[in-house]
Amino acid sequence: AKGDRRMKARALMMTGESGAGKSTVIEYWQSLNPEVKTPDGIVKPVVVVEVPEFTTKRALVNSIFEALGYSAEKMTAEDIISSIAKKVKLLGVELIILDEANHILQGRELNAVSEFLKSLLNRIGAGMVFAGLPGINAIAQSSTQFDRRLAPDVVLTPYDMTNLPERLEFLIPIQLT
């Protein structure tokens, strides 16, 4: 299925065991794309969302909405998704990173998860990175339509920052993005 992925991918899976450097990559992306205050308002090119453990659809979209700087009290999941799409455009968000994306899978049926994420990706108008432990790739494997929206997976392996060759192996691909 990976060979079927389109060139204009709108999302990617970044996986790795604990300690592989996912958080380091996320922090680096944030440092390259900081929030900027302009005369027209705040621009947030990259928004990082920590996915709640044992998340629900409502909890996930609520977390995204809160990461954008808004409160979703008394809103339905559908209303929140519509509002996310508007706020993404307003804030100039280009990328939403879902950290700990493996929490999306906990106790969930894969097809339902991939359909929901495909719909979310289609509606919010920003690229997405699903960062988490190995196994989140199962989401893409369960739906060819979702899989086609993904760039090839980025798989990080644990590294030792005190070891120069390992540090360079980790840092050089980051510099190329």
C-alpha positions as CSV (number, residue, x, y, z in Angstrom):
1,A,0.0,0.0,0.0
2,K,2.9,2.4,0.6
3,G,3.7,2.4,-3.1
4,D,0.2,3.7,-3.7
5,R,0.7,6.8,-1.6
6,R,0.2,10.0,-3.5
7,M,2.9,12.6,-4.0
8,K,0.7,15.3,-2.5
9,A,0.5,13.6,0.9
10,R,-1.2,15.6,3.6
11,A,-0.1,13.6,6.6
12,L,2.6,11.3,7.8
13,M,3.2,8.7,10.5
14,M,6.4,9.3,12.6
15,T,7.0,6.2,14.8
16,G,9.6,5.1,17.2
17,E,10.1,3.4,20.5
18,S,10.4,5.5,23.6
19,G,13.7,7.4,23.5
20,A,14.0,7.3,19.7
21,G,13.7,11.1,19.4
22,K,10.1,11.8,18.4
23,S,9.9,14.6,20.9
24,T,13.2,16.1,19.8
25,V,11.9,16.2,16.2
26,I,8.6,17.8,17.3
27,E,10.5,20.4,19.3
28,Y,12.7,21.1,16.3
29,W,9.7,21.6,14.0
30,Q,8.3,24.0,16.5
31,S,11.5,26.0,16.8
32,L,11.6,26.3,13.0
33,N,8.0,27.5,12.9
34,P,7.4,29.6,16.0
35,E,4.1,31.4,16.8
36,V,4.3,35.0,15.4
37,K,2.3,38.0,16.5
38,T,1.4,40.2,13.5
39,P,-0.8,43.3,13.2
40,D,-3.5,41.0,11.9
41,G,-3.3,38.6,14.8
42,I,-1.4,35.5,15.9
43,V,0.0,33.1,13.3
44,K,0.6,29.5,14.5
45,P,2.2,27.5,11.6
46,V,2.8,24.4,13.8
47,V,0.4,23.3,16.5
48,V,1.4,20.3,18.8
49,V,-1.4,18.3,20.4
50,E,-0.7,15.7,23.1
51,V,-3.4,13.0,22.5
52,P,-5.1,12.1,25.8
53,E,-4.7,8.5,26.9
54,F,-7.8,6.4,26.2
55,T,-9.1,9.2,24.0
56,T,-12.5,9.6,22.4
57,K,-13.3,11.4,19.2
58,R,-14.6,14.3,21.3
59,A,-11.6,14.4,23.5
60,L,-9.2,14.3,20.5
61,V,-10.9,17.2,18.7
62,N,-11.2,19.1,22.0
63,S,-7.5,18.7,22.5
64,I,-6.8,20.1,19.0
65,F,-9.1,23.0,19.6
66,E,-7.5,23.8,23.0
67,A,-4.0,23.6,21.4
68,L,-5.2,26.3,18.9
69,G,-6.0,28.4,22.0
70,Y,-9.8,28.0,22.3
71,S,-12.3,26.4,24.7
72,A,-14.8,23.9,23.4
73,E,-17.2,23.7,26.4
74,K,-20.7,22.8,25.5
75,M,-19.8,22.0,21.9
76,T,-20.4,18.8,20.1
77,A,-17.6,17.0,18.4
78,E,-19.0,18.0,15.0
79,D,-19.2,21.7,16.0
80,I,-15.6,21.5,17.3
81,I,-14.4,20.0,14.0
82,S,-16.1,22.8,12.0
83,S,-14.6,25.4,14.4
84,I,-11.1,23.8,14.1
85,A,-11.3,24.2,10.3
86,K,-12.1,27.9,10.7
87,K,-9.4,28.5,13.4
88,V,-6.8,26.7,11.3
89,K,-7.4,29.1,8.5
90,L,-7.6,32.1,10.8
91,L,-4.3,31.3,12.5
92,G,-2.4,30.2,9.4
93,V,-1.9,26.7,10.8
94,E,0.0,24.5,8.3
95,L,0.7,21.5,10.4
96,I,-0.9,19.8,13.4
97,I,1.3,17.3,15.1
98,L,-0.6,14.7,17.2
99,D,2.0,13.5,19.8
100,E,1.3,10.1,21.5
101,A,-1.0,9.3,18.5
102,N,-0.9,5.6,19.6
103,H,-3.5,6.6,22.3
104,I,-6.0,6.9,19.5
105,L,-5.9,3.2,19.0
106,Q,-6.4,2.1,22.6
107,G,-9.5,0.0,22.6
108,R,-10.7,1.1,19.2
109,E,-11.7,-0.6,16.0
110,L,-9.1,0.2,13.3
111,N,-11.5,0.9,10.4
112,A,-13.5,3.4,12.6
113,V,-10.3,5.2,13.6
114,S,-9.0,5.5,10.1
115,E,-12.3,6.7,8.7
116,F,-12.5,9.3,11.5
117,L,-9.0,10.5,10.9
118,K,-9.5,10.6,7.1
119,S,-12.5,12.8,7.6
120,L,-10.7,15.0,10.1
121,L,-7.8,15.4,7.7
122,N,-10.1,16.2,4.8
123,R,-12.0,18.9,6.8
124,I,-9.4,20.8,8.9
125,G,-7.3,22.2,6.0
126,A,-3.8,21.5,7.5
127,G,-1.3,18.8,7.2
128,M,-1.0,16.3,10.1
129,V,1.8,14.3,11.7
130,F,0.8,11.3,13.7
131,A,3.7,10.7,16.1
132,G,3.7,7.7,18.4
133,L,4.9,4.2,19.2
134,P,5.2,1.5,16.5
135,G,1.8,0.1,15.8
136,I,0.1,3.3,14.8
137,N,0.9,2.3,11.2
138,A,-2.0,-0.1,11.6
139,I,-4.4,2.8,11.1
140,A,-3.1,3.3,7.6
141,Q,-3.0,-0.4,6.8
142,S,-6.7,-0.6,7.6
143,S,-7.8,1.9,5.0
144,T,-6.4,2.4,1.5
145,Q,-8.2,5.8,1.3
146,F,-6.4,7.0,4.5
147,D,-3.1,5.4,3.4
148,R,-3.2,7.4,0.2
149,R,-3.2,10.6,2.2
150,L,0.1,9.7,3.9
151,A,3.7,10.3,3.0
152,P,6.0,7.4,3.5
153,D,6.4,6.6,7.2
154,V,9.3,8.1,9.2
155,V,10.6,5.5,11.5
156,L,13.0,6.6,14.2
157,T,15.3,4.3,16.1
158,P,16.7,5.0,19.5
159,Y,20.0,6.9,19.5
160,D,22.8,7.8,21.9
161,M,23.4,11.6,21.8
162,T,26.8,11.0,23.4
163,N,27.9,8.9,20.4
164,L,28.9,11.3,17.5
165,P,28.0,8.9,14.6
166,E,24.5,8.2,16.2
167,R,24.0,11.9,16.9
168,L,24.8,12.8,13.2
169,E,22.6,10.0,11.9
170,F,19.7,11.4,13.9
171,L,20.3,15.1,13.3
172,I,21.2,15.1,9.5
173,P,17.7,14.1,8.3
174,I,16.1,16.7,10.5
175,Q,18.3,19.4,8.9
176,L,17.1,18.3,5.5
177,T,13.5,19.0,6.2
